[in-house]
C-alpha cells in the first residue's frame, strides 16, 4: 500500500468539510485525486474534481487504484464495501468509532477481493514527494521530506512528532504508514514491517507503538530476521495495568501488551528502543544509518 503520484485516488465523503479540505491538501502535494464520492450529490464538482454517487459509478469513468474515506462511523461499512465492489485495490479507512462487527465484515470482504485496508482509525499514509492519503501534514517540509526512513505508527500525533525529529536531524522518510489505533486493523505492525522490509527505497524502519494488544510483540519475530535496522518508541510504558489509555486498542491485561513486554520482545529481536522520541536520530546514527547530508559529504 505505497500509493504514488501515478495512482488514481477517489475521496469518499468529499463534499463534507473535512473531505473537501483534505482533498485540497492532498492534491497540493501531488496526490492524483481523480474523483470524489458523496451519495446523492453526484454531478457536481468539489475540490476541483467531479463528484459521483458511488465508487462503482466513479470507476466507470476513471481508473481508480486507491480510496480514502472521510465518512461518519455508521456510513463507513457501506462506503468501504462500495470501494471493494468497485475493484479498488487500496482503501485508507480513516473513520474512528466504527462498530467492530462492521470492521470485521469489511476486512473479510477485502480479503476475499484481494484489496488492502489501512485502518480504521488511521491518520493515513504519506510518501514524501509523491502522495498523501489522509490527514497527515504532508505539505509541511519540516515534517515530511523524501528520504530513506520508513515510519510505522499506531498514533498519528506521535508519528508526526517522530517524523519532525527525523527531518530536524537531517533525515527524510520513504513512507509514513499510520496503521491506526483500534484493536482490529486491516494492516498490522507486522504487515507494515514486511512491506517496508521489501521496499527498495527504505533503508531503516522506525516503529511508533503503544501499550495494548500484541502487535509489536507479533512483529518482533519477523524483525529478528531483518537486515534493515529497526528503531522503536513505545508510548504509555508507565500506564497502570488494566487502564484504558486513549486509543481503543491501548488496554493492558494479564501482563500482555504492556510496555515491559513490548520492549523486551523488541530488544530481543535486535531493535533499538527509545526512551523519548528525540533520541531517534542518534539511535539511527548508532545503527549506521546517517543523514543524507552526511552521506553526500555536505
PyMOL commands that set and color helices and strands:
alter all, ss='L'
color gray80, all
select helices_A, chain A and resi 17-28+55-61+73-85+100-113+156-168+189-197+215-223+259-268+277-286+292-295
alter helices_A, ss='H'
color red, helices_A
select strands_A, chain A and resi 8-12+32-37+45-46+49-52+66-69+90-93+116-119+124-127+131-134+146-153+173-178+204-210+229-235+272-274
alter strands_A, ss='S'
color yellow, strands_A
deselect
rebuild
show_as cartoon
